[in-house]
Amino acid sequence: MRFAQIVMGPAGTGKSTYCSYLEKHAQVTNRAIRVVNLDPAAEKFEYEPLADVRNLIQVEDVMEDEELKLGPNGALLYCMNYLMDNLESWLLPEIGEEYDGDYIIFDCPGQIELYTHMDLMKRFVKQLEQWSFRVCGIFAIDAHFLTDGTKFIAGSLVALSTMVNLEIPHMNLLTKMDLLSKSDRKNIERFLEPDAHDLLQEEAETPWNAKFLKLSEALGKVLDDYSLVKFVPLDIRKSSNMENILLIADMVMGVSEDADVKVKDFEEPENEEESEGGRDLDREFTNYLEGLNVRD
């Protein structure tokens, strides 16, 4: 049995950074986790890819084709369709034959329609499952994006649409927590266990809000009724936080179900602020696990 994380989300939300730090964390903890780049428009990343789609096709080359005459978005969609047509001939030889415990992270493009309403990524997931992969979806959203209730609802609906479209075990990451100030970190905690109605009531009254309040409340009710969208905070500075996130992914995919749990004592933080931040993340992780409904 092989295992895979499909790392998705809008452009600039830290998907490649997450992949890079997860790979480094795996090296430190003696786990064999490799990363595959599936973004044909990627310029650079910090990991050494097991396979790189740019060796198959690149957005720049497609845009320069005089017959196609495609812009950046159209060229990326063309590249992804081309990749889907060459999974057997290109990707499978690149990632090698099956062996138990194989764990691969797929770093995907930032074009959101690939996940929300097109079938490209769903076809990709089905192909991985045919190759004996257990798959977990990772959806990344920038913590700076969730600054108010309306933005939270917008981001949550995109995450929910992705979850419904792909139909796989799923985890939403709130990235770039390490870039927030201490006050912003405390403020954003209310979005980790959200109540859409309460968040909308906190919004300042404006002509726009007054006109579209009922629409926002209806969308918020969809989130509350589904009760599926929750966020796990990601602070790449803390190895314990990366370990917690990897643990959630392992749980939903059934990685090493029969293995004994290994416990490692971590060094005490050097300063009070780091200690408080660590406690906040541990508490947030515990709250997430309590609300996690893992099905066999």
Summary of the structure (lengths in Angstrom):
residues: 296
radius of gyration: 19.9
end to end distance: 15.5
largest distance: 61.0
contacts: 867
relative contact order: 0.14
helix: 52%
strand: 13%
